[in-house]
Amino acid sequence: MATLTVEIDKERGLPVLQALLTRMGLEFEIEDDTDDWGDLPEAAIEGIKAGLADVEAGRTHSHEYVMAEMNKKIAEFRKKNGK
């Protein structure tokens, strides 16, 4: 037995490849690599997943809001430190 790994466009190429392999009478298994995080450390993966959950739950701020808040903090710092 041999193992063949093929990366294809899931939407377009997968149905064609499945039909071809079936027609050839070959057994095959399809592995979905959507959870392939590569070499990222587990802590980074968990952080990304937490961030995605925040986005889905609406726990985000717009760029404009964050920039306005940072500009306020910078102005307060400068005023406090005489700069």
N, C-alpha and C positions, 0 to 999 in steps of 0.2 A: 504494500500500500504506500502511496505517496501523498503528500500534502501540498496543495497549491494555494497560495495566497494571492488574491486579486483585489486591487482597490478600484472600484468603479463608481460612477455616478449612480447613487441609489435609485433616484427617480426614473432615470432613463435607461441605464444599462442593466440594472438588476433583473427586470422581467425578461429581457432578451437572453441574458446569460442563463437564467433558470430554465427557460424553454429549451435552450440548446443542450444543457446538461441532461435534462429530462429526456429529450429526444435521443441522446446518445446512450441512455440507459445507465448513466452514472449516478452514484449516490453522492449527495453533497449536503453541506451544512452551512448555513449563513450566520455569521457572527456580526452583531451590530456593535460598532466601535464608538458609539456616541458617548460612552462613559470613559473613553481613553484619555486620561489626563497626562499622558507622557511621563516625563521625569519630575513632575512637580511634587514637592513634599506634601505630605498629608495635611499639614497645617494650612498650606496655601490652598489646597483643594477645598478644605472645610470653610475657609474664609470666602472663597469665591461662591460656594454654594449658599453660604449665609447671605452674601450680598445679593445673589439672584433671588433668594426668598424675600429679602427686603423690597426689591424692585416689584416682584409679583404682588406683595402685600401693600404696595403704595407708600412704603416708608422711605421716601426719597425727597430731595430738595432740588430745585432747578439750579442751573449754573448761575443765573442772575441773582438768585437769593444768596447763594454761597458767596459770590463775589461781593455783594453788598455787605454781608456780615463781616467778611475779611477786611474790607475797606474801613468799616467802622472800627474794628479792632486795631488796625494799623494806625488810624487817626488818634485813637485813645492812647496807644503806646507812645506815639510821637508827642502828644500833648503832655503826657505824664513825664516823659524823659527829656523835654525841652528840645526836640529835634524838629 
